[in-house]
Amino acid sequence: MRMMAEARMGLAALLFASVALASGAQAQATDGYITYHMEPGDTLISVQQRFLKRGDSLAAITRLNRITNVRRIPVGTRLLLPRDLLAWRPAGLVVRSFSGPVTIDGAAPVIGAPLSEGAVIRTGAGGFVTFQSPDGAAIALPSNSHARLERARVYALRDLRDVEFRILNGRGEVQAPTLRGDERFRTSTPVAVTAVRGTEYRVSFDEASGLGTTEVIEGAVWVERSEDERLTGEGYGIAAREAGLSAPELLLPPAAIAAPGAVQTEEVVAFAVTPPPGAQESRTQIARDAGFLEMLAEDVSADGDTVFSRLEDGRYFVRARGIAASGVEGLSETFSFRRKRLGVEATVEASPLADGFRFAWLPQGEGVTHFAFQLWREGEAATPLYDELALPGSATVITGLAPGTYIWRVAAIQADAEEGLLKVWGPEQSLTVSPE
């Protein structure tokens, strides 16, 4: 079942976003400070007591703002307060979910445990972890990622939020909150900083090649590299290297998944993915939830065939996106599918009965299983000699087969609350009966 499609931004929206470039660049110039306007009854000492750290912060503020008389500061006076001098409490990022090999500061994560500033997170092959804060912000790290939480603060001044997550290698997928003035939510890599105001986006950095990417799914982000900065709008991506930033490029349309809602009954979960034109590879991901905060597996494929093992019975979500030659990954559509392992392993052997053959089978999967059996002469599948349904037990014996070649197969059958009846045929097998 198709659940949602990620939006793409039109030309009009991009033109609107570009208008904000000048004002955005001006805001970046004072990014290390927060502005405070003196109110009636305020003194510099009261400002320090309410909003600043103890120590020499008062002297630093006095020098920075060139205040000559700390006892006489007119109402409305604009003060610049360095973020590093502001009193703060933790922003409340906690471990929402994880699976596979994940460590935080070298130890296994714990659901609900807080993530502290300076924490180093690593995910191994098949490892996934998501962090979430009370304001709804979420940061998901997929397999083979290395990241550090640089800053996660809520300042005493107006409860302003300030978060920075650094991707040292691998990728991060971010759902950022809507921010107020002077609030920051940033994701950085060694080659670029991505700053947002209420959006959904992805950031990656490949340590080996030095390539960083930002892809905007919803909203808009600033991408900054040294003196170069670009406003990247919804439906666009940008690549960053030591040499600088690329021009924004249109994200590729979603990759197509064949029969995404089909029940997955085989030993492994498999999807046939067709990358969009312009893609060199496709990335397919599976999660427990439609928002992909509880990601379980992913696969990057050049030929479109994706396979996932060790997936338990249940309902899941799948999405796939193309990867352009630039390394920028495209949009995706999310589908719901069901995993229900059901199959049969069958063999044939000579029976103790004269000229008899014993066909035996074992169910694969959980639940009460019945079986069907078919046998026909080679080339005569339309007229089976045996076509038995709902066979009890785990074997049947057939005698009196004339010499020749026969084709046979066994099906596993289960009554199912969602599908009504699930019937999965095993592979066709050949039996040759020789003349005595």
LUMFINU-188005 format. One record per residue (C-alpha): residue number from 1; x, y, z negated. Coordinates in steps of 0.02 Angstrom, whole numbers, padded with zeros to 5 digits. Example, Ala and Ser with C-alpha at 12.3 -4.5 7.8 and 13.67 -1.06 7.14 Angstrom:
<zati nr="1" px="00615" py="-00225" pz="-00390"/>
<zati nr="2" px="00684" py="-00053" pz="-00357"/>
! end
This chain:
<zati nr="1" px="00000" py="00000" pz="00000"/>
<zati nr="2" px="00068" py="00167" pz="00048"/>
<zati nr="3" px="00082" py="00278" pz="-00106"/>
<zati nr="4" px="00158" py="00442" pz="-00048"/>
<zati nr="5" px="00263" py="00529" pz="00085"/>
<zati nr="6" px="00399" py="00653" pz="00047"/>
<zati nr="7" px="00362" py="00821" pz="00126"/>
<zati nr="8" px="00465" py="00913" pz="00257"/>
<zati nr="9" px="00480" py="01101" pz="00262"/>
<zati nr="10" px="00424" py="01195" pz="00417"/>
<zati nr="11" px="00512" py="01341" pz="00503"/>
<zati nr="12" px="00404" py="01471" pz="00417"/>
<zati nr="13" px="00449" py="01408" pz="00245"/>
<zati nr="14" px="00634" py="01408" pz="00290"/>
<zati nr="15" px="00623" py="01589" pz="00347"/>
<zati nr="16" px="00537" py="01634" pz="00184"/>
<zati nr="17" px="00674" py="01546" pz="00085"/>
<zati nr="18" px="00810" py="01642" pz="00176"/>
<zati nr="19" px="00734" py="01807" pz="00119"/>
<zati nr="20" px="00779" py="01760" pz="-00060"/>
<zati nr="21" px="00964" py="01745" pz="-00017"/>
<zati nr="22" px="01017" py="01920" pz="-00068"/>
<zati nr="23" px="00928" py="01920" pz="-00236"/>
<zati nr="24" px="00989" py="01744" pz="-00272"/>
<zati nr="25" px="01170" py="01790" pz="-00238"/>
<zati nr="26" px="01156" py="01940" pz="-00354"/>
<zati nr="27" px="01092" py="01828" pz="-00494"/>
<zati nr="28" px="01242" py="01713" pz="-00474"/>
<zati nr="29" px="01361" py="01856" pz="-00515"/>
<zati nr="30" px="01304" py="01861" pz="-00698"/>
<zati nr="31" px="01275" py="01674" pz="-00714"/>
<zati nr="32" px="01383" py="01658" pz="-00869"/>
<zati nr="33" px="01279" py="01783" pz="-00966"/>
<zati nr="34" px="01101" py="01808" pz="-01026"/>
<zati nr="35" px="01023" py="01980" pz="-01032"/>
<zati nr="36" px="00941" py="02043" pz="-01191"/>
<zati nr="37" px="00853" py="02211" pz="-01213"/>
<zati nr="38" px="00857" py="02287" pz="-01385"/>
<zati nr="39" px="00686" py="02295" pz="-01469"/>
<zati nr="40" px="00619" py="02407" pz="-01609"/>
<zati nr="41" px="00703" py="02358" pz="-01774"/>
<zati nr="42" px="00847" py="02269" pz="-01688"/>
<zati nr="43" px="01026" py="02293" pz="-01743"/>
<zati nr="44" px="01178" py="02208" pz="-01675"/>
<zati nr="45" px="01192" py="02111" pz="-01838"/>
<zati nr="46" px="01012" py="02051" pz="-01827"/>
<zati nr="47" px="01040" py="01998" pz="-01646"/>
<zati nr="48" px="01191" py="01899" pz="-01704"/>
<zati nr="49" px="01097" py="01818" pz="-01847"/>
<zati nr="50" px="00953" py="01762" pz="-01736"/>
<zati nr="51" px="01036" py="01717" pz="-01572"/>
<zati nr="52" px="01225" py="01700" pz="-01586"/>
<zati nr="53" px="01350" py="01581" pz="-01661"/>
<zati nr="54" px="01438" py="01630" pz="-01820"/>
<zati nr="55" px="01618" py="01688" pz="-01818"/>
<zati nr="56" px="01685" py="01828" pz="-01710"/>
<zati nr="57" px="01537" py="01833" pz="-01590"/>
<zati nr="58" px="01486" py="02006" pz="-01654"/>
<zati nr="59" px="01654" py="02082" pz="-01611"/>
<zati nr="60" px="01653" py="01999" pz="-01440"/>
<zati nr="61" px="01479" py="02067" pz="-01399"/>
<zati nr="62" px="01530" py="02240" pz="-01457"/>
<zati nr="63" px="01682" py="02242" pz="-01342"/>
<zati nr="64" px="01592" py="02165" pz="-01193"/>
<zati nr="65" px="01450" py="02292" pz="-01198"/>
<zati nr="66" px="01564" py="02439" pz="-01245"/>
<zati nr="67" px="01462" py="02483" pz="-01399"/>
<zati nr="68" px="01539" py="02625" pz="-01497"/>
<zati nr="69" px="01413" py="02633" pz="-01640"/>
<zati nr="70" px="01341" py="02466" pz="-01691"/>
<zati nr="71" px="01214" py="02554" pz="-01804"/>
<zati nr="72" px="01140" py="02661" pz="-01667"/>
<zati nr="73" px="01089" py="02562" pz="-01514"/>
<zati nr="74" px="00937" py="02635" pz="-01426"/>
<zati nr="75" px="00783" py="02527" pz="-01399"/>
<zati nr="76" px="00787" py="02453" pz="-01224"/>
<zati nr="77" px="00976" py="02448" pz="-01214"/>
<zati nr="78" px="01031" py="02304" pz="-01103"/>
<zati nr="79" px="01153" py="02184" pz="-01183"/>
<zati nr="80" px="01250" py="02048" pz="-01094"/>
<zati nr="81" px="01265" py="01895" pz="-01206"/>
<zati nr="82" px="01390" py="01761" pz="-01151"/>
<zati nr="83" px="01308" py="01590" pz="-01146"/>
<zati nr="84" px="01457" py="01514" pz="-01237"/>
<zati nr="85" px="01423" py="01626" pz="-01388"/>
<zati nr="86" px="01237" py="01586" pz="-01401"/>
<zati nr="87" px="01170" py="01475" pz="-01540"/>
<zati nr="88" px="01086" py="01320" pz="-01470"/>
<zati nr="89" px="01008" py="01151" pz="-01505"/>
<zati nr="90" px="01016" py="00994" pz="-01395"/>
<zati nr="91" px="00901" py="00995" pz="-01243"/>
<zati nr="92" px="00832" py="00824" pz="-01289"/>
<zati nr="93" px="00891" py="00715" pz="-01145"/>
<zati nr="94" px="00865" py="00532" pz="-01191"/>
<zati nr="95" px="00884" py="00364" pz="-01106"/>
<zati nr="96" px="00717" py="00328" pz="-01022"/>
<zati nr="97" px="00761" py="00165" pz="-00937"/>
<zati nr="98" px="00907" py="00062" pz="-00877"/>
<zati nr="99" px="00946" py="-00105" pz="-00796"/>
<zati nr="100" px="01103" py="-00199" pz="-00750"/>
<zati nr="101" px="01280" py="-00146" pz="-00799"/>
<zati nr="102" px="01273" py="00028" pz="-00876"/>
<zati nr="103" px="01384" py="00110" pz="-01008"/>
<zati nr="104" px="01376" py="00276" pz="-01099"/>
<zati nr="105" px="01544" py="00321" pz="-01174"/>
<zati nr="106" px="01594" py="00140" pz="-01151"/>
<zati nr="107" px="01445" py="00066" pz="-01245"/>
<zati nr="108" px="01281" py="-00010" pz="-01188"/>
<zati nr="109" px="01136" py="00114" pz="-01181"/>
<zati nr="110" px="00986" py="00107" pz="-01298"/>
<zati nr="111" px="00811" py="00158" pz="-01241"/>
<zati nr="112" px="00763" py="00323" pz="-01323"/>
<zati nr="113" px="00940" py="00363" pz="-01380"/>
<zati nr="114" px="00993" py="00545" pz="-01357"/>
<zati nr="115" px="01123" py="00592" pz="-01227"/>
<zati nr="116" px="01250" py="00712" pz="-01302"/>
<zati nr="117" px="01355" py="00844" pz="-01214"/>
<zati nr="118" px="01515" py="00769" pz="-01148"/>
<zati nr="119" px="01442" py="00594" pz="-01130"/>
<zati nr="120" px="01516" py="00494" pz="-00987"/>
<zati nr="121" px="01400" py="00375" pz="-00894"/>
<zati nr="122" px="01451" py="00234" pz="-00779"/>
<zati nr="123" px="01341" py="00115" pz="-00680"/>
<zati nr="124" px="01412" py="-00042" pz="-00601"/>
<zati nr="125" px="01351" py="-00142" pz="-00453"/>
<zati nr="126" px="01165" py="-00168" pz="-00480"/>
<zati nr="127" px="01161" py="-00046" pz="-00626"/>
<zati nr="128" px="01034" py="00095" pz="-00642"/>
<zati nr="129" px="00994" py="00221" pz="-00780"/>
<zati nr="130" px="00873" py="00367" pz="-00798"/>
<zati nr="131" px="00877" py="00508" pz="-00925"/>
<zati nr="132" px="00726" py="00618" pz="-00964"/>
<zati nr="133" px="00693" py="00771" pz="-01071"/>
<zati nr="134" px="00532" py="00833" pz="-01155"/>
<zati nr="135" px="00506" py="00963" pz="-01018"/>
<zati nr="136" px="00489" py="00826" pz="-00887"/>
<zati nr="137" px="00662" py="00841" pz="-00811"/>
<zati nr="138" px="00735" py="00675" pz="-00755"/>
<zati nr="139" px="00905" py="00622" pz="-00690"/>
<zati nr="140" px="00926" py="00449" pz="-00614"/>
<zati nr="141" px="01095" py="00370" pz="-00578"/>
<zati nr="142" px="01095" py="00220" pz="-00460"/>
<zati nr="143" px="01229" py="00087" pz="-00436"/>
<zati nr="144" px="01415" py="00126" pz="-00438"/>
<zati nr="145" px="01399" py="00301" pz="-00508"/>
<zati nr="146" px="01508" py="00398" pz="-00629"/>
<zati nr="147" px="01442" py="00556" pz="-00712"/>
<zati nr="148" px="01465" py="00669" pz="-00861"/>
<zati nr="149" px="01340" py="00778" pz="-00954"/>
<zati nr="150" px="01429" py="00945" pz="-00960"/>
<zati nr="151" px="01293" py="01047" pz="-01045"/>
<zati nr="152" px="01119" py="01014" pz="-01115"/>
<zati nr="153" px="01061" py="01157" pz="-01224"/>
<zati nr="154" px="00908" py="01254" pz="-01278"/>
<zati nr="155" px="00964" py="01424" pz="-01340"/>
<zati nr="156" px="00890" py="01508" pz="-01493"/>
<zati nr="157" px="00863" py="01658" pz="-01379"/>
<zati nr="158" px="00688" py="01635" pz="-01304"/>
<zati nr="159" px="00712" py="01445" pz="-01305"/>
<zati nr="160" px="00803" py="01458" pz="-01139"/>
<zati nr="161" px="00864" py="01294" pz="-01063"/>
<zati nr="162" px="01038" py="01267" pz="-00992"/>
<zati nr="163" px="01082" py="01097" pz="-00917"/>
<zati nr="164" px="01227" py="01042" pz="-00808"/>
<zati nr="165" px="01255" py="00863" pz="-00751"/>
<zati nr="166" px="01416" py="00824" pz="-00658"/>
<zati nr="167" px="01425" py="00683" pz="-00529"/>
<zati nr="168" px="01606" py="00624" pz="-00525"/>
<zati nr="169" px="01573" py="00481" pz="-00404"/>
<zati nr="170" px="01415" py="00405" pz="-00332"/>
<zati nr="171" px="01244" py="00484" pz="-00328"/>
<zati nr="172" px="01111" py="00565" pz="-00436"/>
<zati nr="173" px="00925" py="00591" pz="-00404"/>
<zati nr="174" px="00850" py="00739" pz="-00496"/>
<zati nr="175" px="00677" py="00800" pz="-00541"/>
<zati nr="176" px="00707" py="00973" pz="-00612"/>
<zati nr="177" px="00584" py="01074" pz="-00719"/>
<zati nr="178" px="00512" py="01242" pz="-00672"/>
<zati nr="179" px="00633" py="01370" pz="-00744"/>
<zati nr="180" px="00609" py="01541" pz="-00820"/>
<zati nr="181" px="00725" py="01688" pz="-00792"/>
<zati nr="182" px="00901" py="01658" pz="-00861"/>
<zati nr="183" px="00872" py="01470" pz="-00873"/>
<zati nr="184" px="00988" py="01353" pz="-00778"/>
<zati nr="185" px="00976" py="01174" pz="-00717"/>
<zati nr="186" px="01129" py="01126" pz="-00616"/>
<zati nr="187" px="01206" py="00970" pz="-00543"/>
<zati nr="188" px="01388" py="00985" pz="-00495"/>
<zati nr="189" px="01517" py="00880" pz="-00404"/>
<zati nr="190" px="01704" py="00911" pz="-00381"/>
<zati nr="191" px="01665" py="01003" pz="-00219"/>
<zati nr="192" px="01502" py="01097" pz="-00253"/>
<zati nr="193" px="01375" py="01157" pz="-00380"/>
<zati nr="194" px="01188" py="01139" pz="-00349"/>
<zati nr="195" px="01075" py="01258" pz="-00446"/>
<zati nr="196" px="00886" py="01242" pz="-00444"/>
<zati nr="197" px="00722" py="01318" pz="-00496"/>
<zati nr="198" px="00590" py="01182" pz="-00508"/>
<zati nr="199" px="00626" py="01054" pz="-00375"/>
<zati nr="200" px="00666" py="00874" pz="-00328"/>
<zati nr="201" px="00832" py="00840" pz="-00247"/>
<zati nr="202" px="00978" py="00719" pz="-00231"/>
<zati nr="203" px="01165" py="00748" pz="-00255"/>
<zati nr="204" px="01308" py="00633" pz="-00209"/>
<zati nr="205" px="01498" py="00633" pz="-00210"/>
<zati nr="206" px="01614" py="00504" pz="-00136"/>
<zati nr="207" px="01780" py="00508" pz="-00227"/>
<zati nr="208" px="01872" py="00417" pz="-00087"/>
<zati nr="209" px="01822" py="00533" pz="00056"/>
<zati nr="210" px="01794" py="00693" pz="-00043"/>
<zati nr="211" px="01621" py="00712" pz="00033"/>
<zati nr="212" px="01479" py="00785" pz="-00069"/>
<zati nr="213" px="01298" py="00801" pz="-00014"/>
<zati nr="214" px="01139" py="00886" pz="-00073"/>
<zati nr="215" px="00968" py="00837" pz="-00005"/>
<zati nr="216" px="00813" py="00937" pz="-00052"/>
<zati nr="217" px="00650" py="00840" pz="-00060"/>
<zati nr="218" px="00544" py="00977" pz="-00139"/>
<zati nr="219" px="00576" py="01160" pz="-00177"/>
<zati nr="220" px="00744" py="01243" pz="-00140"/>
<zati nr="221" px="00919" py="01240" pz="-00213"/>
<zati nr="222" px="01076" py="01346" pz="-00209"/>
<zati nr="223" px="01232" py="01252" pz="-00157"/>
<zati nr="224" px="01394" py="01341" pz="-00201"/>
<zati nr="225" px="01574" py="01301" pz="-00154"/>
<zati nr="226" px="01702" py="01433" pz="-00210"/>
<zati nr="227" px="01643" py="01595" pz="-00129"/>
<zati nr="228" px="01528" py="01507" pz="-00007"/>
<zati nr="229" px="01347" py="01477" pz="-00057"/>
<zati nr="230" px="01194" py="01422" pz="00040"/>
<zati nr="231" px="01010" py="01419" pz="00000"/>
<zati nr="232" px="00948" py="01248" pz="00054"/>
<zati nr="233" px="00761" py="01229" pz="00075"/>
<zati nr="234" px="00640" py="01085" pz="00065"/>
<zati nr="235" px="00671" py="00951" pz="00196"/>
<zati nr="236" px="00852" py="01002" pz="00226"/>
<zati nr="237" px="01021" py="00939" pz="00168"/>
<zati nr="238" px="01198" py="01004" pz="00161"/>
<zati nr="239" px="01370" py="00923" pz="00157"/>
<zati nr="240" px="01516" py="00991" pz="00056"/>
<zati nr="241" px="01702" py="00960" pz="00070"/>
<zati nr="242" px="01859" py="01047" pz="00010"/>
<zati nr="243" px="01853" py="01152" pz="00168"/>
<zati nr="244" px="01680" py="01219" pz="00126"/>
<zati nr="245" px="01494" py="01193" pz="00156"/>
<zati nr="246" px="01409" py="01134" pz="00313"/>
<zati nr="247" px="01257" py="01220" pz="00386"/>
<zati nr="248" px="01092" py="01150" pz="00320"/>
<zati nr="249" px="01030" py="01004" pz="00426"/>
<zati nr="250" px="00855" py="00936" pz="00444"/>
<zati nr="251" px="00831" py="00778" pz="00343"/>
<zati nr="252" px="00795" py="00622" pz="00446"/>
<zati nr="253" px="00615" py="00558" pz="00444"/>
<zati nr="254" px="00576" py="00405" pz="00338"/>
<zati nr="255" px="00641" py="00235" pz="00390"/>
<zati nr="256" px="00504" py="00113" pz="00440"/>
<zati nr="257" px="00474" py="-00043" pz="00333"/>
<zati nr="258" px="00387" py="-00188" pz="00419"/>
<zati nr="259" px="00235" py="-00251" pz="00320"/>
<zati nr="260" px="00290" py="-00164" pz="00159"/>
<zati nr="261" px="00135" py="-00217" pz="00062"/>
<zati nr="262" px="00147" py="-00403" pz="00100"/>
<zati nr="263" px="00161" py="-00520" pz="-00049"/>
<zati nr="264" px="00342" py="-00574" pz="-00068"/>
<zati nr="265" px="00338" py="-00762" pz="-00102"/>
<zati nr="266" px="00507" py="-00822" pz="-00038"/>
<zati nr="267" px="00661" py="-00863" pz="-00142"/>
<zati nr="268" px="00727" py="-00686" pz="-00112"/>
<zati nr="269" px="00634" py="-00524" pz="-00080"/>
<zati nr="270" px="00671" py="-00465" pz="00097"/>
<zati nr="271" px="00618" py="-00316" pz="00203"/>
<zati nr="272" px="00647" py="-00277" pz="00387"/>
<zati nr="273" px="00690" py="-00092" pz="00396"/>
<zati nr="274" px="00702" py="00011" pz="00555"/>
<zati nr="275" px="00811" py="00166" pz="00528"/>
<zati nr="276" px="00751" py="00326" pz="00613"/>
<zati nr="277" px="00842" py="00392" pz="00768"/>
<zati nr="278" px="01005" py="00474" pz="00717"/>
<zati nr="279" px="01035" py="00360" pz="00568"/>
<zati nr="280" px="01190" py="00252" pz="00553"/>
<zati nr="281" px="01128" py="00154" pz="00402"/>
<zati nr="282" px="00975" py="00141" pz="00291"/>
<zati nr="283" px="00960" py="00138" pz="00102"/>
<zati nr="284" px="00818" py="00034" pz="00029"/>
<zati nr="285" px="00772" py="00047" pz="-00155"/>
<zati nr="286" px="00655" py="-00049" pz="-00271"/>
<zati nr="287" px="00582" py="00018" pz="-00434"/>
<zati nr="288" px="00451" py="-00025" pz="-00564"/>
<zati nr="289" px="00367" py="00146" pz="-00546"/>
<zati nr="290" px="00314" py="00254" pz="-00400"/>
<zati nr="291" px="00426" py="00396" pz="-00460"/>
<zati nr="292" px="00579" py="00283" pz="-00455"/>
<zati nr="293" px="00630" py="00328" pz="-00631"/>
<zati nr="294" px="00644" py="00142" pz="-00670"/>
<zati nr="295" px="00749" py="00087" pz="-00523"/>
<zati nr="296" px="00798" py="-00096" pz="-00513"/>
<zati nr="297" px="00891" py="-00127" pz="-00351"/>
<zati nr="298" px="00953" py="-00048" pz="-00191"/>
<zati nr="299" px="01037" py="-00103" pz="-00031"/>
<zati nr="300" px="01127" py="-00009" pz="00107"/>
<zati nr="301" px="01116" py="-00094" pz="00276"/>
<zati nr="302" px="01172" py="-00055" pz="00452"/>
<zati nr="303" px="01064" py="-00189" pz="00537"/>
<zati nr="304" px="00903" py="-00155" pz="00442"/>
<zati nr="305" px="00890" py="-00322" pz="00352"/>
<zati nr="306" px="00884" py="-00296" pz="00164"/>
<zati nr="307" px="00881" py="-00437" pz="00036"/>
<zati nr="308" px="00854" py="-00429" pz="-00153"/>
<zati nr="309" px="00878" py="-00575" pz="-00271"/>
<zati nr="310" px="00829" py="-00607" pz="-00452"/>
<zati nr="311" px="00667" py="-00507" pz="-00444"/>
<zati nr="312" px="00536" py="-00575" pz="-00564"/>
<zati nr="313" px="00351" py="-00591" pz="-00523"/>
<zati nr="314" px="00260" py="-00425" pz="-00537"/>
<zati nr="315" px="00213" py="-00267" pz="-00444"/>
<zati nr="316" px="00349" py="-00153" pz="-00381"/>
<zati nr="317" px="00380" py="-00005" pz="-00266"/>
<zati nr="318" px="00495" py="00006" pz="-00115"/>
<zati nr="319" px="00560" py="00150" pz="-00009"/>
<zati nr="320" px="00690" py="00167" pz="00128"/>
<zati nr="321" px="00781" py="00314" pz="00206"/>
<zati nr="322" px="00906" py="00339" pz="00346"/>
<zati nr="323" px="01085" py="00397" pz="00320"/>
<zati nr="324" px="01151" py="00518" pz="00452"/>
<zati nr="325" px="01329" py="00522" pz="00518"/>
<zati nr="326" px="01360" py="00673" pz="00406"/>
<zati nr="327" px="01322" py="00567" pz="00253"/>
<zati nr="328" px="01161" py="00664" pz="00218"/>
<zati nr="329" px="01018" py="00547" pz="00175"/>
<zati nr="330" px="00843" py="00576" pz="00240"/>
<zati nr="331" px="00664" py="00569" pz="00178"/>
<zati nr="332" px="00571" py="00412" pz="00127"/>
<zati nr="333" px="00397" py="00343" pz="00101"/>
<zati nr="334" px="00350" py="00243" pz="-00052"/>
<zati nr="335" px="00248" py="00083" pz="-00043"/>
<zati nr="336" px="00181" py="-00037" pz="-00173"/>
<zati nr="337" px="00211" py="-00223" pz="-00153"/>
<zati nr="338" px="00189" py="-00380" pz="-00256"/>
<zati nr="339" px="00319" py="-00511" pz="-00296"/>
<zati nr="340" px="00245" py="-00685" pz="-00325"/>
<zati nr="341" px="00368" py="-00826" pz="-00305"/>
<zati nr="342" px="00278" py="-00973" pz="-00225"/>
<zati nr="343" px="00353" py="-01110" pz="-00120"/>
<zati nr="344" px="00389" py="-01295" pz="-00108"/>
<zati nr="345" px="00542" py="-01404" pz="-00089"/>
<zati nr="346" px="00503" py="-01565" pz="00006"/>
<zati nr="347" px="00596" py="-01724" pz="00051"/>
<zati nr="348" px="00556" py="-01890" pz="00136"/>
<zati nr="349" px="00627" py="-02063" pz="00101"/>
<zati nr="350" px="00589" py="-02244" pz="00138"/>
<zati nr="351" px="00448" py="-02316" pz="00032"/>
<zati nr="352" px="00452" py="-02486" pz="-00055"/>
<zati nr="353" px="00299" py="-02525" pz="00048"/>
<zati nr="354" px="00330" py="-02608" pz="00216"/>
<zati nr="355" px="00351" py="-02482" pz="00358"/>
<zati nr="356" px="00307" py="-02343" pz="00234"/>
<zati nr="357" px="00379" py="-02171" pz="00203"/>
<zati nr="358" px="00366" py="-02073" pz="00041"/>
<zati nr="359" px="00347" py="-01885" pz="00061"/>
<zati nr="360" px="00386" py="-01795" pz="-00104"/>
<zati nr="361" px="00385" py="-01613" pz="-00156"/>
<zati nr="362" px="00420" py="-01497" pz="-00301"/>
<zati nr="363" px="00338" py="-01326" pz="-00328"/>
<zati nr="364" px="00442" py="-01167" pz="-00333"/>
<zati nr="365" px="00372" py="-01030" pz="-00442"/>
<zati nr="366" px="00260" py="-01024" pz="-00595"/>
<zati nr="367" px="00076" py="-01069" pz="-00613"/>
<zati nr="368" px="-00039" py="-01214" pz="-00571"/>
<zati nr="369" px="00003" py="-01269" pz="-00394"/>
<zati nr="370" px="-00088" py="-01382" pz="-00271"/>
<zati nr="371" px="-00018" py="-01443" pz="-00107"/>
<zati nr="372" px="-00063" py="-01470" pz="00075"/>
<zati nr="373" px="00021" py="-01593" pz="00193"/>
<zati nr="374" px="00026" py="-01600" pz="00382"/>
<zati nr="375" px="00110" py="-01723" pz="00502"/>
<zati nr="376" px="00101" py="-01731" pz="00691"/>
<zati nr="377" px="00192" py="-01805" pz="00838"/>
<zati nr="378" px="00326" py="-01691" pz="00908"/>
<zati nr="379" px="00246" py="-01572" pz="01033"/>
<zati nr="380" px="00068" py="-01607" pz="00970"/>
<zati nr="381" px="00050" py="-01482" pz="00828"/>
<zati nr="382" px="-00129" py="-01442" pz="00879"/>
<zati nr="383" px="-00185" py="-01620" pz="00839"/>
<zati nr="384" px="-00105" py="-01672" pz="00673"/>
<zati nr="385" px="-00112" py="-01855" pz="00624"/>
<zati nr="386" px="-00124" py="-01807" pz="00441"/>
<zati nr="387" px="-00195" py="-01643" pz="00376"/>
<zati nr="388" px="-00224" py="-01659" pz="00189"/>
<zati nr="389" px="-00275" py="-01516" pz="00074"/>
<zati nr="390" px="-00264" py="-01498" pz="-00115"/>
<zati nr="391" px="-00164" py="-01656" pz="-00140"/>
<zati nr="392" px="-00141" py="-01705" pz="-00322"/>
<zati nr="393" px="00028" py="-01758" pz="-00389"/>
<zati nr="394" px="00197" py="-01732" pz="-00309"/>
<zati nr="395" px="00205" py="-01861" pz="-00169"/>
<zati nr="396" px="00108" py="-01959" pz="-00039"/>
<zati nr="397" px="00150" py="-02121" pz="00053"/>
<zati nr="398" px="00111" py="-02150" pz="00237"/>
<zati nr="399" px="00124" py="-02318" pz="00323"/>
<zati nr="400" px="00099" py="-02381" pz="00498"/>
<zati nr="401" px="00188" py="-02242" pz="00593"/>
<zati nr="402" px="00228" py="-02295" pz="00770"/>
<zati nr="403" px="00405" py="-02270" pz="00833"/>
<zati nr="404" px="00440" py="-02092" pz="00886"/>
<zati nr="405" px="00480" py="-01919" pz="00820"/>
<zati nr="406" px="00363" py="-01831" pz="00699"/>
<zati nr="407" px="00356" py="-01656" pz="00626"/>
<zati nr="408" px="00292" py="-01630" pz="00449"/>
<zati nr="409" px="00275" py="-01493" pz="00320"/>
<zati nr="410" px="00206" py="-01459" pz="00146"/>
<zati nr="411" px="00118" py="-01304" pz="00079"/>
<zati nr="412" px="00106" py="-01237" pz="-00099"/>
<zati nr="413" px="-00066" py="-01168" pz="-00144"/>
<zati nr="414" px="-00119" py="-01064" pz="-00294"/>
<zati nr="415" px="-00279" py="-00977" pz="-00343"/>
<zati nr="416" px="-00234" py="-00794" pz="-00371"/>
<zati nr="417" px="-00330" py="-00655" pz="-00458"/>
<zati nr="418" px="-00272" py="-00523" pz="-00333"/>
<zati nr="419" px="-00256" py="-00618" pz="-00169"/>
<zati nr="420" px="-00394" py="-00748" pz="-00195"/>
<zati nr="421" px="-00291" py="-00892" pz="-00126"/>
<zati nr="422" px="-00105" py="-00896" pz="-00092"/>
<zati nr="423" px="-00044" py="-01029" pz="00030"/>
<zati nr="424" px="00139" py="-01040" pz="00078"/>
<zati nr="425" px="00201" py="-01169" pz="00201"/>
<zati nr="426" px="00374" py="-01241" pz="00181"/>
<zati nr="427" px="00489" py="-01263" pz="00332"/>
<zati nr="428" px="00446" py="-01390" pz="00466"/>
<zati nr="429" px="00550" py="-01548" pz="00454"/>
<zati nr="430" px="00582" py="-01690" pz="00577"/>
<zati nr="431" px="00562" py="-01878" pz="00548"/>
<zati nr="432" px="00616" py="-02008" pz="00675"/>
<zati nr="433" px="00538" py="-02182" pz="00661"/>
<zati nr="434" px="00645" py="-02311" pz="00749"/>
<zati nr="435" px="00582" py="-02474" pz="00824"/>
<zati nr="436" px="00615" py="-02625" pz="00715"/>
! end
